[in-house]
Every structure is written in structure tokens, then in C-alpha cells.
Amino acid sequence: MSASQTRRSFTRRFQQETGLSFGHWRDRLRCQIALRAEARGEKMEQVAQRLGYASRQSLQGMMKRVV
């Protein structure tokens, strides 16, 4: 089985099991992490950077789209 077939199989199986694409699942997880960090009083600029976003605004934009 080639790497592309393995990836496609994983992608299909993941969506069947979760009902979400991997990207959408990842965004929901990042939202959850960010919300918990915010509740603990962490600075959103630092949370955004830790989650791979360029700015607090870009993280908040993703969160608005997901929520």
C-alpha cells in the first residue's frame, strides 16, 4: 500500500469514526485548548503562538468560525 493510499484510508476512517474532517477536528481541539487557557488567565497572545497562530486575532477568527 502506498503512502497516499494509507493517508486516504486514514482520512476516510477518521471521518467515519468522528463525523468530522481531520482539519475540523483539529480546529475544535485548538478552540478547547484556547478556552481552557483563557479560563486559567493565560494571555491569548501566548496561547495563539503556542497553538501555531501568528496573532491573537487570527486565533480568535478561527474560534469564531468553529463556534
Backbone as JSON, one array per atom type, in Angstrom:
{
  "sequence": "MSASQTRRSFTRRFQQETGLSFGHWRDRLRCQIALRAEARGEKMEQVAQRLGYASRQSLQGMMKRVV",
  "N": [[0.84, -1.17, 0.0], [0.62, 2.19, -0.88], [1.91, 5.37, 0.34], [0.09, 7.44, -0.16], [-2.31, 6.04, -0.47], [-2.58, 4.98, 2.07], [-2.87, 7.31, 3.56], [-5.29, 8.29, 2.49], [-6.99, 6.22, 3.28], [-6.8, 6.45, 6.06], [-7.88, 9.04, 6.36], [-10.53, 8.71, 5.42], [-11.46, 6.8, 7.27], [-11.11, 8.17, 9.68], [-12.98, 10.25, 9.38], [-15.34, 8.76, 9.23], [-15.39, 7.64, 11.8], [-15.4, 9.88, 13.55], [-17.08, 11.77, 12.48], [-16.19, 14.13, 11.56], [-13.96, 16.12, 9.54], [-10.37, 15.79, 9.55], [-9.1, 18.28, 9.77], [-11.17, 19.96, 10.7], [-11.7, 18.74, 13.16], [-9.22, 19.15, 14.41], [-9.22, 21.97, 14.6], [-11.36, 22.31, 16.37], [-10.3, 21.1, 18.64], [-8.15, 22.83, 19.14], [-9.61, 25.13, 19.77], [-10.8, 24.33, 22.15], [-8.55, 23.99, 23.78], [-7.62, 26.63, 23.79], [-9.76, 27.98, 25.04], [-9.73, 26.83, 27.58], [-7.23, 27.67, 28.45], [-7.63, 30.42, 28.45], [-9.54, 30.6, 30.48], [-7.93, 29.97, 32.62], [-6.55, 32.27, 32.83], [-4.45, 32.83, 31.14], [-2.45, 34.7, 28.83], [-3.81, 35.57, 25.75], [-2.28, 36.08, 23.5], [0.03, 34.58, 23.91], [-1.06, 32.03, 24.02], [-2.08, 31.8, 21.43], [0.29, 31.85, 19.94], [1.51, 29.51, 20.91], [-0.26, 27.63, 19.87], [0.22, 27.83, 17.22], [-0.6, 30.03, 15.74], [-0.36, 33.23, 14.14], [-1.15, 35.51, 15.44], [-3.17, 36.85, 18.14], [-5.58, 37.7, 17.13], [-5.91, 36.15, 14.81], [-6.21, 33.59, 15.9], [-8.57, 34.02, 17.36], [-10.3, 34.56, 15.24], [-10.43, 32.03, 13.97], [-11.65, 30.66, 16.05], [-14.14, 31.88, 16.17], [-15.21, 31.06, 13.72], [-15.42, 28.31, 14.15], [-16.97, 28.01, 16.48]],
  "CA": [[0.0, 0.0, 0.0], [1.43, 3.39, -0.96], [1.65, 6.37, 1.38], [-1.14, 8.19, -0.48], [-3.45, 5.17, -0.18], [-2.67, 4.9, 3.52], [-3.43, 8.59, 4.02], [-6.72, 8.32, 2.12], [-7.7, 5.27, 4.15], [-6.88, 7.06, 7.38], [-8.8, 10.17, 6.27], [-11.9, 8.18, 5.34], [-11.78, 6.15, 8.54], [-11.22, 9.22, 10.7], [-14.26, 10.93, 9.19], [-16.39, 7.81, 9.6], [-15.4, 7.44, 13.25], [-15.64, 11.1, 14.31], [-18.07, 12.62, 11.83], [-15.51, 15.39, 11.24], [-12.68, 16.02, 8.84], [-9.27, 15.95, 10.5], [-8.89, 19.71, 9.95], [-12.22, 20.5, 11.57], [-11.45, 18.17, 14.48], [-8.04, 19.84, 14.95], [-9.65, 23.31, 14.98], [-12.19, 22.2, 17.59], [-9.38, 20.82, 19.74], [-7.44, 24.07, 19.44], [-10.57, 26.01, 20.47], [-10.95, 23.83, 23.51], [-7.3, 24.31, 24.48], [-7.58, 28.08, 23.97], [-10.77, 28.36, 26.03], [-9.25, 26.41, 28.91], [-6.11, 28.56, 28.78], [-8.23, 31.72, 28.76], [-10.17, 30.46, 31.79], [-6.86, 29.97, 33.61], [-5.98, 33.6, 32.85], [-3.27, 32.96, 30.28], [-2.54, 35.73, 27.79], [-4.21, 34.95, 24.49], [-1.17, 36.19, 22.55], [0.9, 33.44, 24.14], [-1.82, 30.84, 23.64], [-2.12, 31.78, 19.97], [1.62, 31.46, 19.47], [1.71, 28.1, 21.25], [-1.09, 26.81, 19.01], [0.67, 27.96, 15.83], [-1.21, 31.18, 15.07], [0.51, 34.4, 14.07], [-1.62, 36.56, 16.34], [-4.38, 36.59, 18.92], [-6.72, 37.93, 16.24], [-6.09, 35.0, 13.91], [-6.77, 32.53, 16.73], [-9.96, 34.37, 17.65], [-11.05, 34.38, 14.0], [-10.7, 30.6, 13.82], [-12.59, 30.27, 17.1], [-15.47, 32.36, 15.75], [-15.69, 30.18, 12.64], [-15.73, 26.98, 14.69], [-18.04, 28.1, 17.47]],
  "C": [[0.89, 1.24, 0.0], [1.06, 4.37, 0.15], [0.36, 7.13, 1.11], [-2.38, 7.34, -0.22], [-3.67, 5.06, 1.33], [-3.3, 6.17, 4.08], [-4.92, 8.67, 3.7], [-7.53, 7.39, 3.0], [-7.87, 5.85, 5.55], [-7.91, 8.19, 7.38], [-10.25, 9.71, 6.24], [-12.33, 7.57, 6.67], [-11.98, 7.17, 9.66], [-12.57, 9.91, 10.59], [-15.42, 10.02, 9.56], [-16.52, 7.71, 11.12], [-15.81, 8.69, 14.03], [-16.77, 11.96, 13.74], [-17.5, 13.97, 11.42], [-14.31, 15.12, 10.36], [-11.58, 16.21, 9.87], [-9.04, 17.43, 10.79], [-9.91, 20.33, 10.88], [-12.05, 19.98, 12.99], [-10.3, 18.9, 15.16], [-8.42, 21.25, 15.4], [-10.48, 23.29, 16.25], [-11.31, 21.92, 18.81], [-8.62, 22.07, 20.13], [-8.34, 25.07, 20.15], [-10.69, 25.6, 21.93], [-9.71, 24.16, 24.35], [-7.25, 25.8, 24.79], [-8.57, 28.54, 25.04], [-10.34, 27.99, 27.44], [-8.11, 27.32, 29.37], [-6.64, 29.94, 29.18], [-8.87, 31.69, 30.15], [-9.14, 30.45, 32.92], [-6.17, 31.33, 33.7], [-4.73, 33.78, 32.01], [-3.51, 34.06, 29.24], [-2.81, 35.06, 26.45], [-3.13, 35.07, 23.42], [-0.25, 34.99, 22.68], [0.22, 32.13, 23.74], [-1.83, 30.7, 22.12], [-0.78, 31.31, 19.41], [1.87, 29.98, 19.72], [0.93, 27.17, 20.32], [-0.77, 26.98, 17.52], [0.02, 29.09, 15.05], [-0.29, 32.39, 15.15], [0.12, 35.48, 15.07], [-2.85, 36.09, 17.11], [-5.61, 36.72, 18.03], [-6.96, 36.75, 15.3], [-6.64, 33.8, 14.67], [-8.25, 32.79, 17.0], [-10.84, 34.24, 16.41], [-11.4, 32.93, 13.76], [-11.74, 30.16, 14.84], [-14.02, 30.71, 16.74], [-16.06, 31.46, 14.67], [-16.14, 28.84, 13.19], [-16.91, 27.02, 15.63], [-19.19, 28.82, 16.84]]
}
